[in-house]
């Protein structure tokens, strides 16, 4: 994706709506870029010195002109928040965290945008701006120029149980598909040829090819999708309960990565082109002997007959995406059209998972509960 002109922070004011984990990340990165900041949160938060806090969007809008609204509230509130911002600021520039909305809210969101033609909206697409993916694509052309693309596999895992117990990162609409799946789709989009990615999105989940760990409170906690598009095998795997999901949805062998004692996050991409295999371990990265790499450092390997290369890339996809989004919103040309294909895809997967499950009993599933095989 071509980056617009870099944002000029001088005098520009960003109001962050929501002071949870995402909101605090946005405030920190935007503050480092030199933007003037404020925050809206009905809980009455106390942000960093120099950041004005409000409990209502209209109050923040009356206090000072807002150049960009950064919506970091929970997914279930996104459309209501967008509506409230547009009511206070009909020509608002809006940056919304993913997922943008729930599937049944797309018509309302579309109507809001049609009613406010001067407004602009972009969605944070963190891994759509990862330079390591750009490097991987370049190396595919350089190291395997005559070999067909055979497989793309993407896995994201994290133990979010402590966050969920505290009321954070709870998605009861999409289940596991509402956490990391859009990130995985962004990486898949960055590697597959565009026509292959379109073909993947147009296919329904195949019977017997989607395995989901059901949960009576969280809808689902792990999923593994296996499919093929034009001869390319595609696998996506994610868990939000760490190793506990392995007895419900077995972890794929390609996602069996080195563990760090104090870190449950794992983010990995594997690509096969003929006899050449690429592996991209995204931050946080632990080397095979247990060494933890510095923050925002990614490891890319390429192996094959008489071939072994290794690269370390220092890059923050979140910082890249935030800079690009602000620049796109403030540029004279504006951002590209809104792409809702990812939201539609995770909605399709979530619905497939729900429709295959009998109504669950109101209790927690033990770790060894069998998964649902669609």
N, C-alpha and C positions, 0 to 999 in steps of 0.2 A: 504494500500500500504506500503510495507516494505521500511523503510528509509535506503539509503546507508550511508556509513560512513560520519560523519559531515565534511563540507568543512573546509579546512585550509586556512585562509585568508592571512597568512603571505606571502607577496610578490606577491600575485595573483592580477590581474588587470581586472576589469570589466568595459566595455564601454557601457553606456546606450544610446541607439539611440532614441531620442525624449525626450523633456523636458516639456511635459505636465503633467497632474495630475498623471498618472501612472508612468512616468519617474521620477518625483520628489519623489514619494513613494519608488521606487526601490533605488534611490540614498540614501535616508535617512536610509532605512533598511540595505543596503549593507555597508554604512559608519559605522553604529553601529556595524557591524560584523567585521570591520577592513580591508575591501578590499580597495586597491588603485582604484580610480575612475576617469573616464573621461566621457564626454558626447558629442554626436553629434546631432546638430540641425541646419537646414539651416537658422533658424531665427536669429542666432547669439546671443544666450542666455548668461547670466552671472550667472553661478552656484555658489555654495558655495565656500569659500576659499579652495584652495588645490585641486579643481576639474578642470582639464584642459578641455576647450571647443573647439570643432572643428565644421566646417560647412559641412564637407564631411567625408564619411566613409573611403575612401582611405587615406586621410590625417591622420586620427586618427590611422589607421593601420601602417602607415610608422613611426609615431612618437614613438610608443612603442608597444611591443607585447601585444595582448589582449588575456587573458585567457578565458573570457566569454563575448559574446555580448548579451546585454539585449535589445530586440526590443520592445519599448513602443511607437512606432509611430501609427497613426490611422490605423484601420483595412485595409482600402483600399490600404495602402502602404506597408503592411507586406511582400508580396511576392517580390515586387521590392526591399525592404530593405534587405531581405534575399539574393536575387541575388547579390546585391551590396556588401554585406559582404563576400559572398563566392568568388566573383571575387577578392576581396582584400586579403582574408584569406581562401584558399580552404579547410583547415582542421578546420574551425571555430567551436566553441562550442556556440550554439545559444539557448537563452531562449526567447520565443516569447509570448507576452501577448495574451489573448483570445479576440475575436475569431481569430484563426490562419490565416484564409483566407476566401475569398468568394468562394462559391461552384464551380464556373467555373474555379477557379484558382488551384484546386486540381491537375489536370494533370501537370500543369507547375511546381508546388511545388514538385510533385513526380519525375519529370524529373530532377529538380535541385539536389535533394537528390541523385538520381542515378548517376549523373555526378560528385558528390563529396562524394565518399564512406568514406572518412576519417572524414567528418564533422559529428556533432551530433546536434540534435534539440529536445527540449522539449517545451511543451506549459504550461504556468502557469495554474494550476488547483487548485485555492485557496481553494474551499470548498471540494475538494477531500482529503484535509489534515486537516480537522477539527476534533479535538479530541472529541468534543461534540457528533459527529455522531458515533464515536467508542463507547462512553459510552452508547448512545441510543441503539445501537445494542446489547450490553452486557445486558442492562436492559430488553430488549425484551425477551432474553433467560431466564433471572432470574425471572422476575415478571409475564411473560405470557408464560411459557414453553409449555403448552398444548393447547394454543389457536391459531387458525389460524390467519394469517395476513389478515386483512380485507380492510384496506385503508391506502394510503400514500398521503399526501397533502403537497405541497410546494408553498409558496407565497413570492414574493419579490416585494416591492413597493418603489418608490422614485419619488419625484417631480424634474425632471431634466430640467424643462423649462428654468431656468436661465442659466444653463450650455449650453443648446442647443442654446439659443439666443446668447451666447458668442462664439459659434462655437465649443464647446467641446461636446464629447459624442454624436456625430451625426452619426447615422447609417441608411443610406437610402437604403442599400442593404437588410438587414434582418429586419429592423424596430424594433419593440419591442423585437423580438427574438434575436437581436444582443447585448442587454444590459445585462440583468441578467439571461437569460434563460439557458446559459451554467452552471452558478452557481447552478441553480435549478436542472439541470440534474445531476450534480456531487453529490448533496445531495440525489437525488433519487437513483442514482447508489450505494451510500453508505448504503442504507437501504434495498432495494429490494434484494432478492437472485439473483445471477448473471444470471441464466437462465430466470428469470422473466424480468430483465432489458433488456436482449437481445430480448425477445419476444416483449417488449414494443417498442424498437427501430425498430423492423421489421414490425410494423403495421403502415399503413397510417392513417392520421387524419380522423376520422369518420365523415360522414355527420351529421350535427346537434350537434356535440360534441366539436367543436372548435368555440369560439366566439372571434371576433377580432374587435377592434375599429380602423377603417380606418382613415387616415389623408393624405391630398393631398401633404403635404410637407415632412412628416416624415414617410410615408408608413403606419405605425401603431403605436399606442401609448399604447395599452393595449391588453391583450389576456388571455383567460381562456380555458384551455383544460381539458376535462373530458373523461376518457376512462377506460377500465377494462382489466386486464391481468390475466388470470388463477384465476379468482375469486377475485382479488384484485382491488379495485377501486383506480384510480390514478387521481389526480387533480393537475394542475399547473396553477398558476395565477401570472401575473405581470403587473405593470403599470409604465410608465415613466413620467406621468403627475400628480401623486398623486391623490387626491380625485376627480379631474376633470374627470377622466376616469369612475367614478362610474355610471354616467348617461348613458354611452355608453356600458360599459361592467360591469354589476353589481358586486360589490365586494362580494366574497363568504362569508357566515356567519362565517366560521371558521377563516377567515382572518381579522375579525373585532377586531383589537388589540387596546390597550390603545395608545392614541396619546400624543406626547410631543410637547410643544408649538413651540420649535425651531428646530424640527427634523421631516423630512418627510419620512425617511427610515424605512422600516419594512421588517423583514426577519423571516419567521416562517415555521416550519415543524410540521405537525401533523400526528401521526401514531395510527391506531386502530388495536388491536389484541384481538379478542373476546370482553369481557367487559372492557378491559384495554385501556385507552387512554393516549398517550404520547404527550406532547407539548414542542417543542424546539424553544424558542425565541432567535434568534441570535443577536449579537451586531448590532445596539444600542438597549438596552432593557429598556423599561419603565414599571414599576410595575403598577398594577391595580389602585393604589391611586396616581399615577403620579410621583413617585420617579424614577429618572434616575440612572441606574447602571453605575459604572465606565467603561471606554472604554475597549473593548475586554473581557467583561463579558457576559456570556450567561446563560440563565435560562432554566432548563429542569424540567418538572413536569410529574408525573405519577399518574393517578387517576383511581379508579375502585371500585368495591364492597369492603368496609372495607379497602380501600387502598388510601393513599394520601402521596406522597413524593415530595420533591423539592430539586434541586441541583443547585448550581451556579458554573460555570466553567470559569476560566480565561485562555484565549487561543487566539492567533492570527493566524487564518488560513493563512493569507497572509504571515506572517513571516515563518510559517511552510513550505508553498509551495515554497517560495523563497530559504530557506535553502536546502530543498530536491532537488530542481531543480539544484542548483549550485553543490551540492554534486554528483548528478547523472551525470551531464555533465563532472565533473572532475575525476570521479572514474575510476578505471581500467576496470571495466566491462561495463561501459556506461549505458545510460538510457534504459528503456524498449521500445518496438516498439511504434511508434506514433499511437495514437488512434484518428481517424477522425470521429468516429460515432456521436459525439456530433455536429460537424459542419454539417454533413449530415442531422441530425435530424432538426436543426433549419432552414436549407435550405429548407427542405421538408415542414415545417410549414409555412415559409415565402411564399413559392410558392403557398401553399394551400390558404393562405390569399389573395395573389394577384389575383389568378385565379378566386376567388369568387367575386371580386369587379369590378364594371364598372369603366372605367377611370374617376377619380375624377375631379371635377372642380377646377381651380387654386385659391382656397381660403381656409381659415381655417374653420374647422368644429366647430360649437358651442358645448358646453359641453353636451347638451342633444341630440346630433345626435344619431340615433339608430345604434346599432352595426351590424356587419356582422355576420350572423349565418351560419356556414358551415355544 
